[in-house]
């Protein structure tokens, strides 16, 4: 049996090899195109990213975008969970709210961004859109977890008169937790992408989406790639950090 350290090293080397392969392919394509305006080389993007990261405005921009979108994500998780409980245990709430959430899930995000831009200030749009994209995913997964609760355990809880609180803790929470975690992780990626897309369309001051938009307008392709790399990197950090957090809170359960 291989040691955990050896397995970890092997995984890191495999991932590093994959990254180097794609960077080499990118470099080859840039050499073929031979036009930085169309496809800048990896070193040009890295150089520009290094310059941007040396400014205070870079970190302020990234931090503000991160704060807006995370706030929307957390609101979406909270409301999605609460609405799932309501629609699962109260049929009138299910009849009223479930169709609306399904319509929201099927509506293109661009339509919501444009409508939200008309209704609320442009600085609030990214957070609102993130919440709107997260809510249906968390609602659906949480409701599915509630429905999957073991009826035999529920019957036992009723027989032993557990009460609502103890039934929730001993039966529903273990049933819902895996589906809720999976939905929240999926929703985090949606929140980040939709939030940045909202920034691109609404152009709030000091946002990643605004920087991406102006890089395209002014044909600063290296900047466009650099800001896109920041979006991808932050998305990866958020997902890894969130997964680590919920595993720690869940006692390491997957």
VMD Tcl script that draws the C-alpha trace (Angstrom):
set ca {
  {0.00 0.00 0.00}
  {1.36 3.41 -0.98}
  {1.89 6.05 1.71}
  {-0.39 9.13 1.72}
  {2.67 11.39 1.11}
  {3.65 9.44 -1.98}
  {0.11 9.53 -3.32}
  {-0.08 13.27 -2.69}
  {3.23 13.85 -4.47}
  {2.12 11.74 -7.40}
  {-1.13 13.71 -7.67}
  {0.73 17.04 -7.51}
  {3.16 15.95 -10.23}
  {0.29 14.78 -12.41}
  {-1.55 18.09 -12.01}
  {1.62 20.09 -12.62}
  {2.28 18.08 -15.77}
  {-1.22 18.80 -17.07}
  {-0.81 22.53 -16.38}
  {2.58 22.63 -18.11}
  {1.13 20.79 -21.12}
  {-1.61 23.38 -21.60}
  {0.79 26.29 -21.08}
  {3.11 24.79 -23.70}
  {0.17 24.38 -26.08}
  {-0.85 27.99 -25.43}
  {2.71 29.16 -26.12}
  {2.80 27.17 -29.36}
  {-0.52 28.65 -30.50}
  {0.70 32.17 -29.66}
  {3.85 31.58 -31.72}
  {1.75 30.38 -34.66}
  {-0.55 33.40 -34.48}
  {2.39 35.74 -33.83}
  {0.05 38.63 -32.92}
  {-0.29 39.66 -29.28}
  {-3.51 41.56 -29.99}
  {-5.19 38.25 -30.89}
  {-3.40 35.78 -28.61}
  {-0.73 36.97 -26.18}
  {1.92 34.51 -25.03}
  {1.77 33.11 -21.48}
  {4.80 35.13 -20.39}
  {3.17 38.38 -21.61}
  {0.03 37.63 -19.58}
  {2.08 36.65 -16.52}
  {4.12 39.86 -16.81}
  {0.97 41.98 -17.05}
  {-0.61 40.14 -14.11}
  {2.52 40.80 -12.05}
  {2.31 44.53 -12.86}
  {-1.39 44.69 -12.00}
  {-0.86 42.82 -8.73}
  {1.64 45.46 -7.70}
  {-1.07 48.10 -7.44}
  {-3.44 48.70 -4.55}
  {-6.37 49.14 -6.93}
  {-5.93 45.55 -8.15}
  {-6.44 44.10 -4.67}
  {-9.27 46.51 -3.89}
  {-11.04 45.54 -7.12}
  {-10.66 41.82 -6.45}
  {-11.75 42.23 -2.83}
  {-14.87 44.23 -3.64}
  {-15.98 41.78 -6.34}
  {-15.33 38.90 -3.98}
  {-17.35 40.55 -1.21}
  {-20.32 41.34 -3.44}
  {-20.57 37.85 -4.89}
  {-19.97 36.04 -1.60}
  {-22.73 38.09 0.04}
  {-25.09 37.06 -2.75}
  {-24.01 33.43 -2.42}
  {-24.61 33.35 1.33}
  {-28.04 34.96 0.93}
  {-28.92 32.43 -1.77}
  {-27.88 29.52 0.45}
  {-29.86 30.88 3.39}
  {-33.05 31.61 1.44}
  {-32.77 28.42 -0.62}
  {-32.53 26.31 2.53}
  {-35.42 28.09 4.27}
  {-37.67 27.89 1.21}
  {-36.87 24.19 0.80}
  {-38.05 23.58 4.37}
  {-41.23 25.58 3.75}
  {-42.08 23.87 0.46}
  {-41.33 20.42 1.88}
  {-43.51 20.69 4.99}
  {-46.25 23.13 3.96}
  {-48.21 22.35 0.80}
  {-49.57 25.92 0.31}
  {-45.99 27.25 0.32}
  {-45.01 24.55 -2.18}
  {-47.92 25.48 -4.49}
  {-46.98 29.18 -4.39}
  {-43.17 29.15 -4.36}
  {-42.06 26.06 -6.33}
  {-43.35 27.24 -9.76}
  {-41.67 30.63 -9.29}
  {-38.32 29.04 -8.45}
  {-38.55 26.69 -11.44}
  {-39.25 29.65 -13.73}
  {-36.28 31.52 -12.26}
  {-34.07 28.49 -12.85}
  {-35.13 28.27 -16.51}
  {-34.79 32.00 -17.27}
  {-31.50 33.11 -18.94}
  {-29.21 34.92 -16.52}
  {-28.75 37.80 -19.00}
  {-32.47 38.59 -18.76}
  {-32.28 38.83 -14.98}
  {-29.17 41.01 -15.16}
  {-30.86 43.51 -17.47}
  {-34.05 43.57 -15.37}
  {-32.12 43.92 -12.12}
  {-30.12 46.78 -13.64}
  {-33.43 48.61 -14.19}
  {-34.75 47.87 -10.71}
  {-31.74 48.33 -8.39}
  {-28.41 50.13 -8.35}
  {-25.68 48.68 -10.53}
  {-23.42 47.99 -7.54}
  {-26.08 45.68 -6.05}
  {-26.78 43.76 -9.28}
  {-23.86 41.25 -9.06}
  {-24.80 40.18 -5.53}
  {-28.49 39.96 -6.39}
  {-27.80 37.86 -9.51}
  {-25.49 35.55 -7.55}
  {-28.23 35.02 -4.96}
  {-30.78 34.36 -7.70}
  {-28.57 31.69 -9.32}
  {-27.76 29.99 -6.02}
  {-31.25 29.84 -4.54}
  {-32.82 27.29 -6.97}
  {-29.85 24.91 -6.73}
  {-29.77 24.91 -2.94}
  {-33.57 24.70 -2.78}
  {-33.71 21.67 -5.08}
  {-30.91 19.77 -3.33}
  {-32.18 20.52 0.15}
  {-35.74 19.53 -0.76}
  {-34.43 16.29 -2.29}
  {-32.51 15.56 0.91}
  {-35.65 16.12 3.01}
  {-37.66 13.78 0.76}
  {-34.98 11.10 1.06}
  {-35.25 10.89 4.85}
  {-35.75 7.27 5.90}
  {-39.47 6.73 6.65}
  {-38.59 3.96 9.12}
  {-36.43 6.38 11.10}
  {-39.20 8.95 10.99}
  {-41.68 6.37 12.26}
  {-39.30 5.40 15.04}
  {-38.83 9.06 15.98}
  {-42.60 9.45 16.13}
  {-43.01 6.30 18.22}
  {-40.39 7.41 20.74}
  {-41.78 10.93 20.76}
  {-38.54 12.62 19.77}
  {-40.19 15.95 19.17}
  {-39.46 18.31 16.28}
  {-35.99 19.42 17.40}
  {-34.64 15.95 18.07}
  {-36.21 14.54 14.88}
  {-34.59 17.35 12.92}
  {-31.20 16.70 14.50}
  {-31.20 12.90 14.38}
  {-33.11 12.18 11.15}
  {-33.41 15.14 8.79}
  {-29.99 16.76 9.18}
  {-27.99 13.57 8.40}
  {-30.27 12.95 5.42}
  {-30.11 16.49 4.04}
  {-26.44 17.30 4.73}
  {-24.80 15.43 1.78}
  {-27.26 16.81 -0.79}
  {-27.04 20.31 0.72}
  {-23.24 20.28 0.60}
  {-23.22 19.12 -3.02}
  {-25.74 21.81 -3.98}
  {-23.83 24.55 -2.16}
  {-20.53 23.65 -3.86}
  {-22.19 23.62 -7.29}
  {-23.99 26.88 -6.53}
  {-20.74 28.60 -5.51}
  {-19.35 28.18 -9.03}
  {-22.61 29.48 -10.52}
  {-22.63 32.45 -8.14}
  {-19.10 33.44 -9.11}
  {-19.59 33.15 -12.88}
  {-22.98 34.86 -12.91}
  {-21.77 37.61 -10.59}
  {-18.81 38.43 -12.81}
  {-21.08 38.31 -15.88}
  {-23.37 40.83 -14.15}
  {-20.37 43.08 -13.53}
  {-19.42 42.90 -17.21}
  {-22.91 44.08 -18.22}
  {-23.53 46.62 -15.44}
  {-19.97 48.00 -15.05}
  {-19.97 48.87 -11.34}
  {-16.93 50.80 -10.17}
  {-14.04 48.67 -8.94}
  {-15.05 45.23 -10.17}
  {-13.40 42.39 -12.04}
  {-16.13 42.39 -14.68}
  {-15.61 46.09 -15.38}
  {-11.86 45.54 -15.85}
  {-12.56 42.66 -18.24}
  {-14.99 44.80 -20.23}
  {-12.62 47.76 -20.58}
  {-9.73 45.47 -21.49}
  {-11.84 44.21 -24.39}
  {-12.96 47.72 -25.42}
  {-9.41 49.08 -25.48}
  {-8.02 45.93 -27.14}
  {-5.69 45.23 -24.22}
  {-5.69 41.49 -24.78}
  {-2.93 40.73 -22.26}
  {-4.96 42.58 -19.60}
  {-8.08 40.67 -20.64}
  {-6.27 37.35 -20.16}
  {-4.74 38.55 -16.88}
  {-8.07 39.61 -15.36}
  {-9.67 36.39 -16.61}
  {-6.88 34.44 -14.90}
  {-7.69 36.29 -11.67}
  {-11.37 35.28 -11.98}
  {-10.40 31.63 -12.55}
  {-7.89 31.62 -9.68}
  {-10.34 33.19 -7.23}
  {-13.02 30.72 -8.29}
  {-10.65 27.82 -7.60}
  {-9.60 29.24 -4.21}
  {-13.22 29.83 -3.21}
  {-14.30 26.32 -4.13}
  {-11.36 24.63 -2.39}
  {-11.77 26.81 0.68}
  {-15.51 26.21 0.90}
  {-15.15 22.44 0.46}
  {-12.47 22.36 3.18}
  {-14.71 24.40 5.49}
  {-17.81 22.26 5.13}
  {-15.76 19.06 5.48}
  {-14.30 20.42 8.70}
  {-17.72 21.44 10.02}
  {-19.11 18.06 8.98}
  {-16.41 16.14 10.75}
  {-14.64 15.25 7.52}
  {-17.66 13.68 5.87}
  {-17.72 13.85 2.14}
}
mol new
graphics top color blue
foreach p $ca { graphics top sphere $p radius 0.5 }
foreach p [lrange $ca 0 end-1] q [lrange $ca 1 end] { graphics top cylinder $p $q radius 0.2 }
display resetview
